[in-house]
Amino acid sequence: MVDEQENSTKTEAAYRILRTEILMARLQPGAPLRPDLLSKTYDVGRTPLREALSRLEAERLVVAISNRGFTVAPVSRKGLEDLTKARAVVEIPLLLEAMERGGSEWESAIVTAHYRLSRCKTIVEDSSDLAVDTWMERHEAFHAALLSAAQSSWLMHFRSTISDQLQRHYRFLAFAPVLRAAHGETAGYAEAMAALHKAQSIGPHTELMEAVLDRNAERARILMDEHFGYPLEVYAVEEGEAASSASRKPSTRPGTHKKSA
């Protein structure tokens, strides 16, 4: 019994470590997950590591490839489009429910979350890991505050699952123009950064907040739909330029993420 409990504890620890590394994009999409290297890097035994990877596969955060082990689940424009559709199906009903049920505490939470987000620098202003992590955290907190008065537990559960997958896509595309520029691929950099600035700027978030607090359901729904589309615009710019670059020369996209100075 003690051994089972100990193994369960180690599996849970391995699961949480790897899940965080994947969601934070420190383990890059498509990267192989070699048990021997992971065991040494994170000081985790091979048995709990295998069990943790199986749990992550069930969450579609890793992919099992026959005779080749596990890799981090890929990100793609098609995947982002699918997740964006799913997000709209789940979050808009939650937002409308929150607008019907929300009171003064809910309103205060939204205003506070919006203020904290407004104090963040965008990636255009600061591309360091700390700045991006802070923006991602506060952006998620803002959207969570918008929905917090809703009471549909199943929709909230689906929303959490979708959000985790979206965070991986957002993190990867947010760093991609900066990483390409660092490796000499500067074509399209200005366009990509302009699209990123539009996606991260506080203006659209302010408009959305005001529509929600005014209980203007139709405007809030339209603005939320527009908001969901911004990351797709960024990805379209980045993917198009990456494809153009690949047609001119071999890809120099880095396989690992390095800390910004």
C-alpha positions in Angstrom: 0.0 0.0 0.0 2.8 2.4 0.9 4.6 1.7 -2.4 1.3 2.3 -4.4 0.8 5.6 -2.6 4.4 6.6 -3.2 4.1 5.7 -6.9 0.9 7.6 -7.2 2.5 10.7 -5.6 5.5 10.5 -8.0 3.2 10.0 -11.0 1.1 13.1 -10.0 4.3 15.1 -9.5 5.7 14.0 -12.9 2.3 14.8 -14.5 2.2 18.3 -13.1 5.8 19.1 -14.1 5.4 17.9 -17.7 2.0 19.5 -18.1 3.3 22.9 -17.0 6.4 22.6 -19.2 4.1 21.8 -22.2 1.6 24.5 -21.5 4.3 27.1 -21.0 5.9 26.0 -24.3 9.2 25.2 -22.6 8.7 21.8 -24.2 8.1 22.8 -27.8 5.2 21.4 -30.0 6.4 18.4 -31.9 9.4 17.8 -29.6 10.3 14.2 -28.8 9.7 13.2 -25.2 12.6 10.8 -24.5 12.0 9.0 -21.1 15.8 8.8 -20.3 16.3 12.5 -20.9 13.1 13.5 -19.1 13.9 11.3 -16.2 17.3 12.9 -15.8 16.1 16.5 -16.4 13.2 16.4 -14.0 14.5 13.8 -11.6 11.5 11.5 -12.2 11.5 7.7 -12.3 10.7 6.0 -15.6 7.5 4.2 -14.3 5.7 7.4 -13.0 7.0 9.2 -16.1 5.3 6.7 -18.4 2.1 6.9 -16.4 2.2 10.7 -16.5 2.7 10.7 -20.3 -0.3 8.4 -20.7 -2.4 10.9 -18.8 -1.1 13.7 -20.9 -1.9 11.7 -24.0 -5.5 11.4 -22.8 -5.6 15.2 -22.6 -4.2 15.4 -26.1 -1.2 17.4 -24.9 1.2 14.6 -26.0 1.0 12.2 -28.9 2.0 8.5 -28.8 3.7 7.4 -32.1 4.0 3.7 -32.8 7.6 2.5 -32.0 8.8 6.0 -31.5 7.5 6.9 -28.1 5.8 10.2 -27.2 6.1 13.7 -28.7 4.6 17.0 -27.6 1.3 17.5 -29.4 1.8 19.8 -32.4 0.2 23.2 -33.0 -1.2 24.3 -36.3 -3.5 26.8 -38.0 -6.1 24.1 -38.5 -5.9 23.2 -34.8 -6.2 26.8 -33.8 -9.2 27.3 -36.1 -10.9 24.2 -34.6 -10.2 25.4 -31.0 -11.4 28.9 -31.8 -14.7 27.5 -33.0 -15.0 25.3 -29.9 -14.2 28.3 -27.7 -17.0 30.4 -29.3 -19.5 27.6 -28.8 -18.6 27.3 -25.1 -17.7 30.8 -24.0 -20.4 32.9 -25.6 -23.2 31.1 -23.7 -21.2 31.4 -20.5 -20.7 35.1 -21.1 -24.4 35.7 -21.7 -25.3 33.7 -18.6 -22.7 35.7 -16.6 -24.2 38.9 -17.8 -27.7 37.8 -16.7 -26.5 36.6 -13.3 -23.6 38.9 -12.4 -23.9 41.5 -9.6 -21.6 44.2 -8.2 -18.9 41.8 -7.0 -18.7 40.3 -10.5 -18.5 43.8 -12.1 -15.7 44.8 -9.6 -13.8 41.6 -10.5 -13.9 42.4 -14.2 -12.8 46.0 -13.7 -9.9 44.9 -11.5 -8.8 42.2 -13.9 -9.0 44.7 -16.8 -6.8 47.2 -14.9 -4.2 44.5 -14.1 -4.1 43.5 -17.8 -3.8 47.2 -18.8 -0.6 47.4 -16.8 1.1 44.7 -18.8 3.5 45.2 -21.6 2.7 43.6 -25.0 5.2 41.4 -26.7 5.9 44.3 -29.0 7.1 46.3 -26.0 8.8 43.4 -24.1 9.4 39.9 -25.5 11.0 38.5 -22.4 9.6 35.3 -20.9 8.5 37.1 -17.7 6.6 39.8 -19.7 4.9 37.2 -21.9 4.0 35.0 -18.9 2.6 38.0 -17.1 0.4 39.1 -20.0 -0.8 35.5 -20.6 -1.7 35.1 -16.9 -3.6 38.4 -16.7 -5.3 38.0 -20.0 -6.6 34.6 -18.9 -7.7 36.2 -15.6 -9.6 38.9 -17.4 -11.6 36.4 -19.5 -12.2 34.2 -16.4 -13.6 37.2 -14.6 -16.0 37.9 -17.5 -17.4 34.4 -17.2 -17.2 34.0 -13.4 -20.9 34.7 -12.7 -21.9 31.8 -14.9 -23.0 28.6 -13.2 -22.8 25.9 -15.9 -20.1 23.6 -14.4 -19.9 21.4 -17.6 -19.3 24.4 -19.9 -16.7 25.7 -17.4 -15.0 22.3 -17.6 -15.0 22.3 -21.4 -13.8 25.9 -21.3 -10.8 25.0 -19.1 -9.8 22.1 -21.5 -10.0 24.4 -24.5 -8.2 27.2 -22.8 -5.2 24.9 -22.0 -4.9 23.9 -25.6 -5.2 27.5 -26.8 -2.5 28.7 -24.4 0.0 26.4 -26.2 -1.0 27.8 -29.6 -0.9 31.4 -28.4 2.5 31.0 -26.7 4.1 29.4 -29.8 2.8 32.0 -32.2 3.6 34.8 -29.9 7.3 33.8 -29.7 7.6 32.7 -33.4 8.3 36.1 -35.0 10.8 37.0 -32.4 12.6 33.7 -32.6 12.7 33.8 -36.4 14.1 37.4 -36.3 16.8 36.2 -33.9 17.9 33.6 -36.5 18.1 36.1 -39.3 14.6 35.7 -40.8 13.4 39.2 -40.6 11.1 39.3 -43.7 7.5 39.7 -42.5 8.6 40.6 -39.0 6.9 44.0 -38.9 3.6 42.6 -40.2 3.7 39.8 -37.6 4.4 42.1 -34.8 1.7 44.5 -35.9 -0.8 41.7 -35.8 0.4 40.7 -32.4 0.1 44.2 -31.1 -3.5 44.3 -32.4 -4.3 41.0 -30.6 -2.7 42.1 -27.3 -3.7 45.8 -27.1 -5.9 46.9 -24.3 -8.4 48.7 -26.6 -10.5 45.7 -27.7 -10.5 44.4 -24.1 -11.9 47.7 -22.9 -14.6 47.7 -25.5 -15.6 44.2 -24.5 -15.6 45.1 -20.8 -17.8 48.1 -21.4 -20.3 46.1 -23.5 -20.5 43.4 -20.8 -20.9 45.9 -17.9 -23.6 47.7 -19.9 -25.4 44.3 -20.3 -25.4 44.9 -24.1 -25.6 41.2 -25.0 -25.5 41.6 -28.8 -22.5 43.9 -28.8 -20.7 41.8 -26.3 -21.3 38.7 -28.5 -20.0 40.5 -31.6 -16.9 41.8 -29.8 -16.2 38.4 -28.3 -16.4 36.8 -31.8 -14.0 39.5 -33.1 -11.7 38.9 -30.1 -11.5 35.2 -30.8 -10.4 36.0 -34.4 -7.3 38.1 -33.5 -5.0 35.1 -32.8 -6.0 33.6 -36.1 -4.9 36.8 -37.9 -1.5 36.6 -36.2 -1.1 32.9 -37.1 -2.1 33.6 -40.7 0.6 36.2 -41.0 3.2 34.1 -39.3 2.3 30.9 -41.2 2.3 32.7 -44.5 5.7 34.2 -44.0 7.1 31.0 -42.7 5.8 29.1 -45.8 7.3 31.8 -48.0 10.6 31.6 -46.2 10.7 27.8 -46.4 10.2 28.1 -50.2 13.3 30.3 -50.5 15.7 28.4 -48.2 15.9 25.6 -45.6 14.1 26.4 -42.4 16.1 27.9 -39.5 13.3 27.8 -37.0 14.8 26.9 -33.6 13.7 23.7 -31.9 14.0 25.0 -28.4 13.0 28.2 -26.7 15.7 30.3 -25.3 15.2 32.9 -22.5 15.2 36.5 -23.6 17.8 38.7 -22.1 
